[in-house]
Amino acid sequence: MNNTLIIVSGMAAADKTTFTEWLSQRICAPLLSLDALWDAYGTDAIPFALYQNQYENMLKHSSPLIIAFGFGNEQKQTLHKLVTTYAYHTIRRRSPC
């Protein structure tokens, strides 16, 4: 499962975190959740740079990874560049809500 990135995106309150927590446990793959960063830093400001640094570091080391996030165009471009650079296979799931 190395070099596999599972991306779950969607609108706020679409249960992305609930689903990705379940999936992470089910397939034994690490989860990087923006919600967890918000909780850890106690802020409403989106820590995009920190989030990006964390997933980039994991991708550099060929770690399988699950990420949940409502990506904007800037984040999509950055993530696409990293996926290409580190030769990742991506699985994408968009929440229906």
Protein Blocks (a to p, Z undefined) as FASTA:
>chain_A
ZZiacdddddehklmmmmmmmmmmmnopacddfklmmmmnopabdcfklmmmmmmmmmmn
opacdddddddfklmmmmmmmmmmnopacdddddfZZ
